[in-house]
Amino acid sequence: MVKFFDRYILKEIVPPFLVGLLVYSFVLLMNQVFILSELFIARGVSFGVVARIFLYLIPSVLAFAVPMSVLMGILAGLSRLSSDSEIVAFRTLGIRNTRLLWPVLFFAFVGWLMTSALALYLAPWSNYRWVQTLTRSVLSKVQLNVKPREFNESIPQTVLFIQDITPDNQWKNVFVHLSNRPDEERLILARAGRLNFFPEAKRATLELFGGALHTLPAGEPEHYSITFFQRIEEEINVESLFAQFSSEKRVREKDIGELFRGIEKIKQKQTGLRRELSKQEAVSGGPPEAASRRREIRFALEQSGREWRSHWVEVHKKFALPFVCFIFVFLGIPLGISTRKGGRTSGFTLSLGVILVYYVLITAGEKMAMEERLSPFLGMWGPNIVFLLLGGYLFVRATKESPLFRLRSERRKKRRTRVLLLRIRVRPTGRQFSSGWRWPKLELRFPNILDRYIMRKSSAIFLLVFSALLLISAIVTFFERIDNIYEHRKPLSLLFEYIEYRIPEFSSYALPVAVLTAALLTLGLMTKSNEITAMKACGVSIYRLILPVLFLSGLICLFALALQERILPSANKKAEEIWNAINDVPARSYSFLDRRWVLGRNKSRIYHYTYFEPARGAFSQLSFYDLDLPTWSLKRRIYAGKAHLEGAMMNLIEGWVRDFGKERESRFETFADQKISLEEEASYFVKEWTEPALMSFRELKTYIAEVEGMGFETTRFKVDLQAKLSFPFVSLIMALLAVPFAFSMGKRGALVGLGLSVAIAMIYWGALGVFRSLGYIGFLSPFLSSWGPNLLFAPLGLYLIFRLRT
């Protein structure tokens, strides 16, 4: 039967465990909120599919978060008992530290059960289902997303250009270039059209209305033909758009039974390969095919050996990770009861440090096991053994009730105190010194001594929470990306360098949450300790008390803006370069040169070329399509084998031109050399295509104007432009929301404040994702999609503040 003492200890441990689970899960799922909201709203994926994708993420997140939360619960709960001298009271009553072991062990046993169920069965199953659902239901729909005023080349041998799309998904003024037949090139211009997509059959058709089909036989431009139609349907090849995925599970998608069966299959495969290799080596010499076969067998043995190691590493990890819950008991009890100040906050800080060290060790052990420098058992269980020895030593010290860390003797402390004491002599007021000069005494109305006191407390909590969020983000990124290091056999230092350049991005996301938590805890703890009541009794209004908190929040907003403009773009570029180097991917190119289809500045001409050399302004296989916009028909078509751009003139070499009249007649002629004037300069054809995250506000604004002038859709860029201004001010909105909730916390303490801050941040984060996705699809203006959450939550915060009793 559970005794009252055990229930009391569990009551102190469980709440911080739940708060820790909420915090870690929120940080792990933070980026997914934006991705899933965009899939649902901007990409047209059904809500049921998006909900399933989100649910499949939860088991793997919990498998990672539960052990971390177990340690946080133990440390935070026992630290609160120690800081309030309840541990000393237990000793006075004859309750030794070893008595704490049983309820904490029971708590760790429950955590072990949860983590084991997740790691052994639920997480692998959900990972596999997540991959299958994302691949089958999402990727094909995302890849067929056709936007107006953009050249879409995602469909093989097909180029689509649409002037406009109606709300019911009907296309207006369609330009289609087809090169799926080797003997001819076809061009279709239609007044209307639509895409009929059949995902189950992996096929699609273009249905076009009211237009003309231009057919150009290969190498015979004089045999050009035009066919007018009221309706035409064209089959297009979309099989390659469907992700080519394998139903075979990867190592991390297999449960424990599947892993053991996989190991048995690998052993049988290795046995067969060794037998075949022995037979091949028994016959010396032989034809070249025999030597080649021996090399293939040795390579297959090497690959199967690596696969065998990966299976055993995963098996040991599935048992070692849940077992760490028990090890955290022997580490958490001595560290928790040794805390004298800070309470649960100190426990939260200690847990982050311990977790960071543990996960770095287990990752290093996994890498060394995969490289055959350690056995799979030692690689995965080594960190557990190290922490068990350390925890056992500290626990034995704690049972003897001796301090974990020896302090200076009282005599040395007193001697140092005497050295540092300053004797202050107060002279009589009548004596004046004519030779001395006194600094003028300045009296500041803000910040006064009370403001500085509040700002000091708020700054300390802010720095603690901000550092914790950065640490959690770094740990999460480390484990999300470590598989790529193993797969491409890159040094671990490269991953640390990548995380280093991601720190500015982590900081921009962590600042609003840290401000919210700091404001809640500062004012909430002052309310709990009756400091707010004392200040009110002295005639200080609530509105005057919150001024330093809002002032600090405003400074942090300015810092966030400077971070985004000065540091974040360059850091993101460097992080992307390192990530490409890790994955052996060449630097990503955003140039229109790769597209080879460009809309002219006057919107009535389309250029197409196979090659362009910017240095010399030289084109290869250049085509002009001059359009009559009111009737959406082709007026002229020009082709040149080679072309050179010289200033505002284009020199065309070895080509032909065909003019189309109103009476369905055309005039055709060839030329060896011809010059025409252009409105576009050479730089117009090589405009760099850059991601908004890699640009500052000014760069993005200039870029939008240039890209919009080229006829491309810029709605998404405009939303991101407004977000660059609105997001830094989220910190101030968070502070406005925190103030009324902080005073309503009453005597509930820091734990409730931390949980409340995470709940508010989750709601706000969801609103940011939804509003931004609505802006991407044009349902909201770029301004409202970016500033909407701020404009919605700021009045709510002010309303709640004005309702406070001052």
N, C-alpha and C positions, 0 to 999 in steps of 0.2 A: 504494500500500500504506500502511496506517495505521501510523505509527511509534509507538514506545513512549511518547514524550512526548505525542502526541495521545491515545493511549488513557488515559494518566494523567490528563490534563485532563478527558476525558469521564467518567472514573470518579469525579471529584470533583463534576461537574455533574449527572449523571443521578440519584443518590440524592435530593438536595434537590428536584429536579424532580418525582420520584415522590411524595415526601412532600407537596409543595405541591399536587399534583394531588389527593391524598387529602384534604387539609385543605379546599381550596376546594370539592371535590365534596360533602364531608360537610356543610359549611355551607349549600350550595345545596339539598341534599336533606333538611336537618334537619326542616323542617316537613312534608315529604311522608311521613315515617315515621308520624306520628300519623294523617294523613289516610288513608293506604293501609291501615294496620292496622285502623282503624275501618270502612272499606269492606268488608274481608274478614270481620271478626268480627261487628261490630255491625249491618252493613247487609245481610249475606248475599250479597255479591258473590263470585263464585267466585275461587279462588286463581289460576287461569289468567288471568283478566281483570285482576286486580290486578297480577300479575307482568308482563303485557304493558304495562300503564299505566306501571309503574316503568321498564321497559326503554325505552319510548318517551321517557322524560324524560332519559335518560343522554346521547344525542348533543347535545342543546341545552345541557346542563350542561357537557359537555366542550368544546364550541365556545367557551364563555365562559371555562373554567378553563385550557385549554392555554396560551394566550398569557401569562396571569398566572403559570403555573407555569414557563414558559420563562425569564421574567425572574428568578423566585425561584431557579431552578437556577443561572443564570449568576452572580447576585450572591452567593448563599450559598456556592457552590463556590469562587469566586475570593476571597471574603472570608476563607474558611478558609485558603487558601494565603497570603494576605497577612498575616493575624494570626499565623500560624506562621512568618513570615519566609521562606517558600519562594519568594515572588516576588523577594526580595532575592537568594536563592541562585541563581535563574535568571539574574539580571543578572550575578552574579559569574561564572557559567559562559558569559557571552556571549550568552544567550538574551534577545532584546529583547521588549518588550511586544507588538510587532506579530506575533510568532510565536504568541501566544495566539489570534490572530484565526481561524486556519484550523480548529482543532477546534471552536471556539465557533460559527463560521459553519455548519459541518456539523451541529452540534446544532440550531441555529436553522432550518436547512433541513428537518430532520425534523419539527420543530414546525410549520413552515409547511405542509408536506404534510398533516399530521394536521388542522390547523385548516381548510385549504382544503377537504379532503374533507368535513369536518363542516359547514362553513358553506355550501358550494355545493350539497351534495346530501343528506347524511344528516340534518342538523338540520331542514331544511324538511320532508323526508319524515316524520320522526318526530313533528314538531309536528302535522302533519295527521293522522297515524294516532292520535296521542294524543287529539285533539279528537273524532275519529270514534268511537274506542273508549269514551271517557268518556261521550259523548252517547248512543250506542246501547245500551251494555251496563250502564251504571251509573245514569244519572239517572232512568230510569223505575222502576228497582227501589227507589231511595232515596225517591222521592216517594210511593210506595205503601206506605210503612212505617206500619202501624197499631199504635198503642200502647194498652194497656189504661188505662181510666179517664181518657181524653182524648177531647175532641170533635174528630174528624177531618173537616175541611171541604175537603181537597185535591181530592176528586172533585166536579166541578161538579154543583150542584143536589142534592147528597146529603150528609147529616150522619150520621156513624157514631159510636156510643159503645159500647164493649165493657167489661164489668166485669172479665173475666179472659181470658187466653190460655194454653192448655195447652202443654206442651213440644212436642207434635206439631202446633202451630199451629192448633188448634181454638178457636173463640171460644165463650165462655160468657156468657149473658145479654146479648143484642144489642139495641140501640136504634137504629133506622134511620128517618131523616126524609127523605122524597123530595118534591121540588118540581119534578120534570121534566115534569109535565103542567100545562098552563095552566088547565084547568078543575077541577082537584081537588088536594088536598093529602093525602098518604098517610103513615101512621106504622106501622112494623112493630116489634113486640116479639117476640123469639124466644129460646128457651132455649139454642140452639146455632146455630152457623153457621160459614161459612168463605168466603174470597174465592178464586174461580177466575180466575186471571190468564193471559191468552194474549198474550204480548208480540209474537209474530210477526204476529198478526191485529189488534193494537192494540185488544183488547176484553177485558172482564172481566164476570163474573157474581157476584152474591151468592146463595149457597145457604144457606137458613135452615131450621131444623127446630123444630117444636113451638112455635107461637105464634099471634099474632092480627094481622090487617091492619086498621087503622083508616083509613077513607076519609072525607074531609071535602070535599064539593062547594064550589066557590068561591061565597061569599056566601050559602050555604044551610046553616047549621049544624044546622037541624032535620032535615035529611035525612042525618044521620050514619049510617054503616054499619060493621059489624064482620064480618070473615070469619076464621074459625079454620082453621088448617092444620096438617098434620103435616110437610109439606115444600113449600117455595116457592123458585123461582129467579127472580131479578130482574136484568135486563140493566142495566148502568150505563155511562155515557159516560166513557171514560178516554182518548179520543184527545188531549185537550188536555194530558194529563200527559206525553205523549211530547214531548221537546224538539223544537221546530221549528228544525231546523238546515239550513243550506244545504251542499250538496256542493261548492260553489264555494270554491276556496282563497283565503285571505287572502294579503296580500303576504308575510308572514313564513313562510307555509307553501308558498311556491313555490321550486323550485330555480332555478338560473341560466338554464336553457333556457326554463322557463316564464315567467320574468320578462321575457326578451327578446321572447318571443312575445306576452306581455301588452302590452308597450310598442308593438309593431307594431299590435296591435288597437286600442289607444287612439289612435294616430296616424290610423288609418283612420277611426275614429269621429269624431275631431275634424275631419278633412277633410270628411266628410259633413255635419257640423253647420255648419261655416263656409259651405259651399256653400248649404245651405238658408237660413242667416241672410242671405246676400248676396241670394238671390232674394226673401226677405221684405222686406228693406230697399229693394230696387229699386222695389217698389210702395209709393208713399207713401200714407199714410192707410189706407183699408180698414176692414173691420168690426172690432169690439172683439176678436173671436176671433184676428185676425191679430196684434194687439199682444200679446195674451196668449201666443200661440205664440212670438213673438220673445223675450219674457221667459223662457219655458221653455227656449229654445235657449241663451240666454246663461247661464242657471243650469247647464244641462247641460255647457256648455263650461268653466265654472268648476270644476265637480266633476271633469270629466275631466282638467283641468289639475292639480288636486291629486293625482288618482290617478296621473297621469304622473310627477309629482315623487316620489311615494312609491315608485314602481317603480325610478326611477333612484337614489334614495337607498339603497334596499335593494341594488341591483346594486353600487354603489360600496362599500357597507359589507362585502359578502361578499368583496371583494378587499382592502380596506384593513385589515380586522381580522387576517387571516392574515399580511399583510406586516409587521405591527408586530413579529413575531418577529425579523426581520432588524434592525429599528431598535433593538430591545432589546440586540442584540449590541454596537453602538457606544456605547450608553449604559451597559450593564452592565459592560463590561471596565474602563473608567476608574474607575467608582464602586467596583467590587469590589476592584481592586488597591490602591485608596487607603485601604482600611479597615485600621486598625492594631490595633483591639481588638474583641472581641465575636465574631469568627468568623462562623459561619453565622447566629447570632442577629442580628447586625447586617445581614447580607444580607437576611434575612427582613423586617426592619423597613424597610429601604430600598425593597424591592420593593413593599411595601404603599403607601408614599407615592407612588412613581412611578405605580403602577397607578391610584390614586385620581385623580391629576391627569390622567392620560391619558383615563380613562373619563368624567370630567367634561367635558373638552374635546370629546370625540367626541359626547357627548350634546348639548352646547350647539351643536355644528356641525350635528347632525341637525335640531334644532329650528329653527335659523336657515335651513337649507335648505328645510324644509317651509313656512316663512313667507316664502320667496322673498327673503330678505335675503342669502343666499349661494347659489351654484350647488350642485347635488348633489355635483359633484366636489370643490369646495373645502370644502364642509361635512364630507365624510367623510375626505378626504385631508389637510385642514388640520392636524389634530393630528399626523398622521404626519410632515408636513413640518416642523412646529415641533420635534418630538422628534428628527428626523433632523439638523436643524441643530445642536441642542444636543448631541446625541450625537457628531456629527462634530467639533465644537469640543473637547469633552472628550477624545475619542479622539486628536486631534492633540496636545493637551497631554500626554496619557499617553505617546505615542510619543516625545516629546522628553524624557520622564522628568523633567518638572518638576512640582512639586506643584500639584494642582488649586486649592487654596485657600491663599493666602499667609498665613503666620503672623507674629507679632511677631518682631522680631530677638532674638537671644540677649541683646544688651545690655539691651534693654527688659525682657526676662524676668528677667535678673539684678537689674536695678534694682528691679523690682517685688518680687522675692523678698526683697531687703534691707529694703524698706519694711515688708513683712509679717512679717519675722522677729521673734519675741518672745524677749528675753533673760530667762532664768529664773535667778535667783540663789538658791542653796541656802544657807540660814543654818545655822550650827552648832546642833546639837540642844540645847545647853545654854542658849541665849539664849531667854528667854520674854518675851512682850509682855502686860503686865497689862491694857492698855487695849483690846486686840483681843478679838473674839468669834468663835469658830469654829463652823461648822455641824457638827452631829453627823454622823458618817460612817455611812451606811446600807449594809448588806450584804444584797442580795436573793438568795435561793436560786433564784428564777425571776422574771423572766428574767435569767440571769447573762450574762457577756460572750460565752460560746459560743452561748447561746440567741439573743442579739441578732444575732450574726454570721449564724446560719442564717436567722433571720427576715428580715434585711436582704436576703440573696441571694434568698430565696424571694419576698419582696415585689416585688423588681425584676423577676423573671421573670413573676410573676403579672400585674403591671401591663402589661408588654409584651404578653403573650398576650391578656389581656383587651381591651386597646385594639385589637389586631389583629383579634380576632373581632368587636368592635363595628364596626370599619371595613369588614370584609368584608360583614357583615350589611347595613350602610347601602348599600354599593355594589350588592349583590344586589337589595335592595328598590327602589333607584333605577331599575334597569333593568327590573325586573318591572312597575313602575307607570308608567313614562314614556309608554307607549302611551296610557294614559287621559288624560294631559295633552294629547297631540297630538289625540286624538279629540274632546275637549271644549273645546279651545283655551283652556286655563287657564294662568296664569303659572307659570313654573318654581319661583318662590319658594313657591308653595302646596305643591308636592311636598317641598321641603326642610323646610317646617314640619311636614308629615305625618311625615317621617322623624324629626324632632326629638322628636315625642311618642311615636314607637315605640322610642326609645332605652331607656326602662325595661324594656320587654318583651325587647328584645335582650339587655339586661344580665342579666335573670333566667335566660335560656338560656345565656349565655356564662360565667356565674360557675362552674358545676360543671366545665366543660371547662378553664377557666383554672386552677382549683385543682388539677385532675388533672395538667395539664401542668407547673405550677410545682413540685409535689411530686416528680414524676418527674425533671425536669431538675435541680432543686436537689440532691437526694440522689444522682442518677446522676452528675452532673458532679463532685461531691465524692468519689464513689467512684473515678471515673476519675483524678482528680488525687491519689489516695492520702490525702486528708484524713480520710476515714472510718477508714482503717487507723491513721493517727496518733492519732486520738481514741480508738480502741479500745486502742492501746498505752498511753495515759494512764489507762486504767481506766474510760473512759466507755462505758456500755452502749448498745447499739443502741436499746433502748427509751427511754433518756433522750435520745438524739439526735433521735428523731422527735417528741418532745413539742412543740417549738416549731412544727413543721409542722402538727400536729394542732390546736394552740392557734390558729394563724392560720385554719385551716379552720373552727373553731368560731365565730370572730369573723365570718367571711364568711357563715356560715349565719345568724347573727343579723342581719347586714346585709341578706341576701336576704329574710328574713322581714319586716323593717321596710320594705324596698322594695315587697314585695308588698302589704302592708297599707296603707301610707301614700301611696304614689306611683302604683303601677301602675293601680289602678282609675280614678282621675281622668285619668291620661295616656291610657288606652285609650279613655275616653269622648271626649276631645278629638281623638284620632287618628281615631275613627270619624266625628265631625262634619266634620272636614276632608276625609276620604275621600268622604263624601256630597256635600260641596260641590264636589269635583273632578268627580264623576260626575253632577252636577245631579240628585241624588236627595234627596227630602225626608228629614228626620230620621226614623230608624226608630222605629216604635211597637211596644211589646211589651204593649200593654194588652189585657186581656180584653174591653174594650169592643168591639174590632174583631171578636171571635169571636161575640158575641151569644148564645152558649150557655153556661150556667153551671149547675154541679151544686150543689144546696143543701147547707147545712151538715150536715143530717141524712142525706144521701146518698139520700134517698127522693123528692126533688123536683128536677125539672129546669126551669130558666127559659129562655125564649127571647123575645127582643125585637129590634125592628128599629132602635131608637134609645133612647139613655139620656143625659140631661143631668144630670151629677152635682151641679151647683150647686143645682138646684131639686128633685132627686130625681124627675124626670119621666121616665116611660117611654112609648114608643109601640108599639102592637101587641104587647102583652105576653101570653105564654102560660105556663100552669102545667101541668106533667105530674107528677101524684102517682102514685108507683109502689108496688105491693105487692111488696116485695123477695123474700119466700119463694117466691112463685109467678111472679115477674117478669111482672106484668100491670099494666094501667093501672086505678087506682082512681077517679081524678077528673081532669077536664081543664077548665081555666078559661081564658077568653080575655077580654081587655079592650082596647078601642081606645086608651084612655089610662089612665095610672095615676100616682099620686103617692105617694112614700114619705115618711111623716111619723113619724120615730122608729121604733117597733117596729110601726107600723100601715101597711098599704098600702090606699090609697083607689082602688078600681077603678071606671072610668067606661065605660058603654055596652059591655056584654059579655054573655057567657053562660057557664053552667057545666053540665057533664054528669057525672053520677056513674054508675059502672059497678058493678052488683051481681054476686053470685056465680052467679046463675042466668042469666047472659048477658043480663040486662036492664039498661037504662040509664034514668036520669031526667034530663030536659033542662029548663032554665029560663033565661030572659034577665033582665037587670037593667040599670037605668040608673045606679045608684050602689050600691056595696057595699064594706065594709071587712073586711079580714082581717088577722090578726096574722102577723108573720114573725119568724124567728129571725135573719135577716140584716139588717145595716145597709147604708147607701148605699155605704160604702167597700168592701163585699164584692164589689160588681159592677164596680169599677174598679181592682182590684188590679193594680199595674204588673208586667209580665212583663219581667224583666231578665236579661241574659246573666251567667253566673258571673264572667266575666273583668272585668266592670264593677263588681264588688262586693268588699268586704273579707270576711274570715272571719266576723266577727260579723253583717254585713249578710246574707250568704248563709245563715247558720244561721237567722236570724230569718225570712228569706224562705222557706226550705224548710218551716218550721213552718206558716206562713200558707198557702202553696200546697197543702201536704199536707192541711191542714184543709178546703180547698175541694174535695178529692177528686181531685186531679191526681197523676199519676205523678211522683215526685221522685228516682228512682234515679240518674239522670244527675247531678242536682244534688248528691246526697250523695257521689257519686264525686269530683266537682270540689271539694266541701268538704274531703274528706280530702286531696286533692291539694294544697290550699293549705297544709296543714301538712307534708306529706311532702316536697314538692319542694324547699323551701329546705334541707333536711338532706341532699340529694344531694351537696352539696359535701363534707361530712364523709365520706360513703361513698366518694367518689372519692379522697379523701386516703388512706383505709385501703387501697384497692386499689392506689394508686400506690406505697406504701412498699415492699412486697416486690418489685414489678417493678423499682423503681429500683435496689435493691441487686443484683438479678440481671442488670442491664445490663452490669456489669463495665466494660470499656474501650471500649464501643461508642460512647459520646458522645451529644451532644444530638440528632442527627438521628434515631437509633433511638428515643430517648425521645419525641420529637415524634410520630413515626409510631405508636408503641405507645399513646400517650395518645389519639390519634384512633381507633385500633382499639377500645380499651376503651370510649370514649365512644359509638361506634357500637353496640356490643353492648348497653350500658346503655340507650341511647336506644330501641333496638328492644324491649327488655324493658318499658320504660315504656309504649310504645305498645300492646303486646300486652296487658299487664295492665289498662290503663285501658279498652281496648275490651271485655275480658271482664267488667269491672265494669259497663259500660254495658248489656250484654245480661242482667245479673243472674246470670251464671255464677259470679262471685266476689262476695263482699260488698264494699261500698264501702271498708271498711278494708283488706282484703287487696288489692284492685285498685290502691289508691294506695300502700300501704306495702309491698306484696309485693316489688318490686325491691330496696328498701332492706333488708328482712328477709332477702332471698336473698343479696345481695352483701356485706352487712356481716359476717356470720359467715365468709364465704369470705375476705375481707380479713384478719380477725383470725386465722384459721387459718394463712394464709400468713405473717403477721407472727410468730406464735409458733414457726413452723418455722425462722425465721432464726437463724443463728449469731450470738450476741450478743458 
